[in-house]
Amino acid sequence: MTATIYDVAALAGVSIKSVSRVLNRGPNVSPKLQAKVLAAVETLDYRPNLSARSLAGASSYLIAAFVDAELTLEHWRSGRGNDYLSRLEYGALVECRKAGYHLMVELVDYGSPSLETWLLALLRSLKPDGVLLTPPNSDDPRVLDVLERNGTPFVRLGAEIDLDRGMRVFMDDRQAAADMTAHLIALGHRRIGFIAGPGSYAASRKRREGFEAAMARHGLEVDPGLVVEGDFTFDSGRRAGTAILGRPERPTAIFASNDDMALGVLNAAAALGVATPAALAVCGFDDTPSAMLSTPPLTTIRQPVAEMAAAATRLLLPPSAGQQGHAERVDYALIDRLSTRPPS
């Protein structure tokens, strides 16, 4: 027979209200009371009824992560997987598991005209205790409006606008891109190509700003013909790399705004007979598993996606839940591998 909250209360020798306070992370719970209740829960293998909790207005023990539908599906269709999503899930799942929560990942089509209606119906149906927002949803005012109207706590990853809304966790994309550009310049590169990500992503804009700022700081001009916008996919990197390398004066280095596009550049260079890194240095951004396994291994910025997701999840869980305006920065690292070396 399935154990009930009454069984837990009887075994622990406490009231049902006390059991509820412990399980819902309520206030005024002593370590002794918590230990007694959790011991009874473990002994009875008690599993709370999440639906009943939701109907009663209590905690649903559910955290939802909203990710960009278009880019996620494109990665899956290409067969290359989605390392960003995998690391996001890992970071959030570890924290949810420790706290006894569940994680749900939902694809959000931010370009849909019915986004607000769909999103409100989703929130009212699932009643998540909090939401993780990934770009570009984290900067979409329609998404923020619906969450605020519904009273759902949320944490924004990589947000760049309306920074006082909700909580946020971020890394300094602008400085990271500037550091990578400075790394190429220190190697002796002066003519550097750049592949930007979609303009709808705040991180794309920040990375381009960092590239341009570093070039200006070192007295170097950015050749507009060497700057191409991609969409964070391998194919867009290959097309952009082909276009840049087809210029009359080739660059000696190309910096792509993510690893998938940098891998596309490596592919384009190989097809054109341009040796990497002897004739062309290539670097990326993210430090996906493919960056270590490419030929040559890819110099890149390690973006701490799992750490950011874990920090964001902790902000949604008691006792931190609801710290409006709280911001937390997570550090990045420049990973120097064999795809970059001084120009020949």
C-alpha positions, 0 to 999 in steps of 0.5 A: 500500500502506498504511504500517505502523509498521515503515515509519515506523521504517525511514524515521526510522532508529529502533526500532519502540519509539521510534516507539511512544513518540512516537505514544503520548506516552510519557516520555523523548522528545527533540525530535529523536526526535519531529521525525524520527518525525513527519516520517516519519509525514507523508511516509508518510501513516501512520495508526495502527491504533486497533483494534490499539492498543485491543486491545493496551491502549495509547492508543485516541486517543479522547475521549468526551463524555457529554451529556444525552440527554433535553434534547439530543433535545428541542432537536433535535426542536424544530428549534431545534438545540443551541448548547451541544452545538455549542460543546462539540464545537467546543472539544473538537474543536480540541484533539483535532485538534491532538493527533491524537485523535478525539472521540465524542459519546454521548447518556446517559440518566441516568434509565435504571435500566440506566445503569451496565450500559450505561455499563460496556459502552460503556467496555469496548467503545470504551476511550476515553482520557478522558471529558468529562462535561456536566451532569447526568452530571457530578454523577451518582454512578452515572456517576462510580462506573462511570468510577472502577471502570473506571479511565477518566480524566474531566473534569467540566463545571460539577460541584457535588458530590464536588468531589474526584472526577476533574478539573473545569472550571467557571464561577461560575454563582451569581456570574454570575446575581447580576451579571445581577440586580444589572444589572437592579436598577441599571437601576431594576427592583424587581419581577423575575421569574425562570425557573429551569432544571431542579432536576437541573442544578447550574447551575440551582440556582446561578443561582437562588441567585445571583438570590435572593442579589442580591435580598436584598443590595439589600433586595428580596423575591422574590415566589414567584408570579414564580418559575417552573421551566422545562426550558431549552426555548423552549416552557417559557420561553413557558409560564413567561412567560405565567404570570408576565405573567398575574399581577395585578401584572406584573414590570418585568423577567424573568430566564430561566436560559438564552437559549432560555427568555428567547426564549420570554418574548419570544414570550409578551410579544409575544402578550400585547401587552407591549412589550419592553423598554419595558414589560418588560426580558428577559434570559437566560443563555448568549449563543447565536447566537439572542440576537444575532438576536432582536428586540430583541437579548437581554441575557445572560451569555456562558457560555464553553462552547467554552473550557470544553470545550477546557480539559477536553480538554487535561486529558485529553491528555498530559502533563496526563492524570490530574491527579486533583482539578485544578480550572480556572475559566473566566471569563464576561461580561455582554453588555448588549444592547437587551432591557433598559432602565430601567422606564418 
